[in-house]
Amino acid sequence: MPRGQKTEIPIVLDAPTRTILAGWLRRSKTPMGLAKRAQALLLLDQGQPYAATARHVGLSERHVRKWASRFLAEGLAGLFHKRRPERMPEVAPKPRA
């Protein structure tokens, strides 16, 4: 394998999942990031290479691979952003007197 080339993560969607992703693309209220991820998965399912998919949807190839991996691990739920932990306050609040 040439240096720097990454292995392909095969994406195979079943009919219900394909229908859900296509529905997200049709809805005008779908957040743009989620729509890009859905479109990327649909293109990968059609056999498009990761680099071409990334260029088409406007994401980096690294991010397309990340979302594909999350989808394989978690299904559709993996396509949503995870809640990040909140930052702890640097100074404890003063007690009320």
C-alpha positions in Angstrom: 0.0 0.0 0.0 1.4 3.4 -0.9 2.5 5.6 1.9 -0.3 7.7 3.4 -3.1 5.8 1.6 -5.9 4.8 4.0 -8.0 1.7 3.8 -11.6 2.2 2.8 -14.3 1.7 5.3 -17.1 0.0 3.4 -20.5 1.5 4.0 -23.6 -0.6 3.1 -27.0 0.9 4.0 -30.2 -1.0 4.3 -33.4 0.3 2.6 -34.9 1.9 5.8 -31.7 3.7 6.7 -31.3 4.9 3.1 -34.8 6.3 3.2 -34.2 8.1 6.5 -31.0 9.7 5.2 -32.7 10.8 2.0 -35.6 12.2 4.0 -33.1 14.3 6.0 -31.8 15.7 2.8 -35.3 16.7 1.6 -36.3 18.4 4.8 -35.5 22.1 4.9 -35.2 22.1 8.7 -32.4 19.6 8.8 -29.2 21.2 10.2 -26.6 21.7 7.4 -24.0 19.6 9.2 -26.4 16.6 9.6 -27.4 17.0 5.9 -23.8 16.9 4.8 -23.2 13.7 6.9 -26.3 12.1 5.4 -25.3 13.0 1.9 -21.8 11.6 2.5 -23.1 8.3 3.7 -25.5 8.0 0.7 -22.6 8.7 -1.7 -20.3 6.1 0.1 -23.1 3.6 -0.1 -23.2 4.1 -3.9 -19.5 3.2 -4.0 -18.0 6.7 -4.2 -14.4 7.0 -2.9 -13.9 8.9 0.4 -11.8 11.7 -1.3 -14.5 12.4 -4.0 -17.3 12.2 -1.4 -15.4 14.7 0.8 -15.0 17.2 -2.0 -18.6 16.8 -3.1 -20.2 17.5 0.3 -17.6 20.1 1.4 -16.0 18.2 4.3 -12.5 17.0 4.8 -11.8 13.4 4.1 -10.8 13.0 7.7 -14.2 14.1 8.8 -16.0 11.9 6.3 -14.0 9.0 7.7 -14.9 10.0 11.3 -18.6 10.2 10.6 -18.5 6.9 8.7 -16.8 5.2 11.6 -19.3 6.6 14.1 -22.2 5.5 11.9 -20.8 1.9 11.7 -20.3 1.9 15.5 -23.5 3.6 16.6 -25.9 3.6 13.6 -27.9 6.8 12.9 -27.4 8.1 16.4 -23.7 8.3 15.6 -24.4 11.1 13.1 -25.5 13.5 15.7 -23.0 15.7 17.6 -22.3 14.4 21.1 -22.9 16.7 24.0 -19.6 18.1 25.3 -18.9 18.4 29.0 -19.4 21.9 30.4 -16.4 23.7 31.7 -16.0 23.9 35.4 -16.0 27.5 36.8 -12.4 28.7 37.6 -13.5 30.5 40.7 -16.1 29.1 43.1 -19.1 31.3 43.5 -19.3 33.4 46.6 -21.8 32.2 49.2 -24.8 34.5 49.7 -24.9 36.1 53.1 
